[in-house]
Amino acid sequence: MASEGNMDSANQTYSGFVSLVKWGTIATVILTAIVVLLISG
């Protein structure tokens, strides 16, 4: 079993990764919408 210090570090890393994926997804959706509007215009 991992020690408590390792779990804290792992949870912090995972939290950062999830946040990065969330903001990356939002940015991708916005950029996709802009490209679609530019192409259709």
C-alpha positions in Angstrom: 0.0 0.0 0.0 1.2 3.5 -0.8 2.2 5.7 2.1 0.1 8.7 3.1 2.6 11.2 1.6 2.6 9.4 -1.7 -1.2 9.4 -1.8 -1.3 13.1 -1.2 1.1 13.7 -4.0 -0.9 11.3 -6.3 -4.2 13.0 -5.5 -2.6 16.4 -6.2 -1.2 15.2 -9.5 -4.6 13.6 -10.5 -6.5 16.8 -9.6 -4.2 18.9 -11.8 -4.6 16.4 -14.6 -8.4 16.4 -14.4 -8.4 20.2 -14.3 -6.1 20.3 -17.4 -8.4 17.9 -19.3 -11.5 20.0 -18.3 -10.1 23.3 -19.5 -8.6 21.6 -22.6 -12.0 20.3 -23.5 -13.7 23.7 -23.0 -11.0 25.4 -25.2 -11.4 22.7 -27.9 -15.2 23.2 -28.0 -14.8 27.0 -28.2 -12.2 26.7 -31.0 -14.3 24.2 -32.9 -17.3 26.5 -32.7 -15.3 29.4 -34.0 -13.9 27.3 -36.9 -17.3 26.1 -37.8 -18.7 29.6 -37.8 -15.8 30.8 -40.0 -16.2 28.0 -42.5 -20.0 28.4 -42.7 -19.8 32.2 -43.0 
